[in-house]
Amino acid sequence: QVQLVESGGGLVQPGGSLRLSCAASRNVFSFNTMGWYRQAPGKERELVAVIISAGFTNYADSVKGRFTISRDIAENTVYLQMNSLKPEDTAVYYCTVRTLTAENYWGQGTQVTVSS
């Protein structure tokens, strides 16, 4: 079992920034990938950003240039730095990891609301 604890969501004005954190109960090298998904009301869950074990990253086209995924190996934590936020970024954001044995785990979700 892997526990993922998310934090950092909230209400922000358009153009603002937030940083999401996801602390894992295992060393990050236990995972093939660590990433963030989001789900807006009435929409399907979608990939936002992912970082693989070698450190390479990938982003949804809608967030490229605005969001940055990173990890802290010592803290077993993955971050999502979100800049230049837009109202369409409003969603529940979920942290997820895929272990070396192909198990997927999800965090509880954190609400991000972008509104003036």
C-alpha positions in Angstrom: 0.0 0.0 0.0 1.0 3.5 -0.7 -0.4 6.6 1.0 -0.5 9.9 -0.8 -1.2 13.1 1.1 -2.0 16.2 -1.0 -1.9 19.8 0.0 -1.8 23.3 -1.5 -5.1 23.7 -3.2 -7.3 26.8 -2.7 -8.9 29.8 -4.3 -6.8 32.1 -6.5 -7.4 34.9 -8.9 -6.8 34.5 -12.6 -3.1 35.0 -13.3 -2.1 33.8 -9.8 -0.1 30.9 -8.7 -0.4 27.9 -6.5 1.9 25.0 -5.6 0.4 21.6 -4.9 2.3 19.0 -2.9 1.9 15.3 -2.6 3.8 13.4 0.0 4.2 9.6 -0.6 4.7 7.0 2.1 7.5 5.4 0.0 10.7 6.5 -1.6 10.1 8.1 -5.0 12.4 5.5 -6.6 9.7 2.9 -5.7 7.6 4.5 -8.5 7.8 4.3 -12.3 5.9 7.5 -12.5 4.4 10.2 -10.3 1.9 12.6 -11.7 -1.1 14.9 -11.4 -4.5 14.5 -12.9 -7.4 16.9 -12.6 -11.2 16.6 -13.0 -13.5 19.5 -13.6 -17.2 19.3 -12.9 -19.0 17.3 -15.7 -15.7 16.4 -17.3 -13.5 13.3 -17.4 -10.3 13.1 -15.4 -7.4 14.2 -17.5 -3.6 14.0 -17.2 -1.9 17.3 -16.2 1.7 16.4 -15.8 3.9 13.4 -15.1 7.5 12.7 -14.1 9.1 9.4 -14.7 11.7 7.7 -12.6 14.6 9.0 -14.7 13.3 12.5 -14.2 11.8 13.2 -17.6 8.6 15.1 -17.6 5.5 15.4 -19.8 2.6 17.9 -19.7 -0.8 18.4 -21.1 -0.8 20.9 -24.0 -3.2 23.1 -22.0 -0.6 23.6 -19.2 2.7 23.7 -21.0 4.7 26.7 -20.1 2.6 27.5 -17.1 2.8 24.4 -14.9 6.0 22.6 -13.6 6.1 19.2 -12.1 9.1 18.4 -9.8 10.0 16.0 -7.0 12.0 16.1 -3.8 13.7 12.8 -3.4 14.6 13.4 0.3 11.0 14.3 1.1 9.3 11.6 -1.1 7.2 14.4 -2.4 6.0 15.5 -5.9 5.0 19.1 -6.6 3.0 20.9 -9.2 3.8 24.5 -9.5 1.0 26.3 -11.3 1.5 29.8 -12.6 -0.7 32.1 -14.8 -3.7 30.2 -13.6 -6.9 30.5 -15.7 -10.5 29.9 -14.7 -10.5 26.7 -16.9 -7.8 25.3 -14.6 -10.5 25.0 -11.9 -10.8 21.4 -10.9 -10.0 18.8 -8.3 -6.4 17.8 -8.7 -5.3 14.3 -7.9 -1.8 13.0 -7.2 -1.1 9.5 -8.6 1.8 7.1 -8.6 2.5 3.9 -10.5 4.8 1.5 -8.7 7.5 -0.7 -10.1 4.9 -3.6 -9.9 2.4 -1.6 -12.0 0.1 -0.7 -9.1 -1.7 2.6 -9.3 -2.5 4.7 -6.2 -4.4 8.0 -5.9 -4.5 10.8 -3.5 -7.7 12.1 -2.0 -7.8 15.2 -4.3 -7.4 18.9 -3.6 -9.7 21.6 -5.0 -8.2 24.4 -7.1 -10.5 27.2 -7.9 -9.5 30.1 -10.2 -11.9 32.9 -9.9 -12.1 36.7 -9.5 
